[in-house]
Amino acid sequence: MKFNVGGLDRMLRIALGLVLIVLAAMGIIGWWGWLGVIPLATGLLRFCPLYSLAGLNTCPLDARKK
């Protein structure tokens, strides 16, 4: 699997995912907060299927080949 999420994009996805999950677990926001699992997973795996479909890539050139 080639990486297509890198750097700042990755950190923002992980942070947003964690915030949404914590807020949902605390009951501050509704069930939709559990959708934070999606940006968290794409940030941790460094791969976004939607980026592949759209032809986007935020990963540095040297990390794309791993």
N, C-alpha and C positions, 0 to 999 in steps of 0.2 A: 504494500500500500504506500503510495507516495503522499508526502505531507503537502498540505496546501493552506495551513493556518500557522502563522508564525508571529513572533514578537508581541507587539502591543495588542494585536487582535486576539491572540491566545490568552493573554493576561486578562483582558476585558471580558472575554467569554467565561473564564473560570470565576472571576469575581461576580459577574452578573448571575451566573448559575447558582453560586453559593448563597448570595443574598436572597434570591427568590426562594430557594429551598428553605432557608432559615426562617424567612417571613411566613412561609406557608406552614411550617412546623409549629411556629408560635401562634398561629391562628390570626395573624395580623392581616393577611390577604387570603383570598379564597383558594380553591383547589388548583386554579390555574398556575399558582406559584410553583407547583411541582413540575411544571414544564421547564423549570430551571435545570432539570437533569439534561436536557438537550444541549444547551450551550456549555454546560459543564463537561459533558462527554466529548463534544467536538473540540473543546479546548485541551482536554487531557490527551485525547488521541491524536491531536494536531491534524485532523482530517474532517472536512465538511462536505457531505455529498452535494449540497446545493452549490457550493463553490465549484465543484467539478462540472456540474451541469451548465453553470453559467460561464465557465472558463476563467474563473478568478483564482488568484493565488497571492497570498500575502507572505509566503514563506521565502526566506532568502535563498538565492540560487544554490549555494553549497549544501543546504539542508534538504532540498527537494528530492535529491537522488537516493536518500537513505530509505 
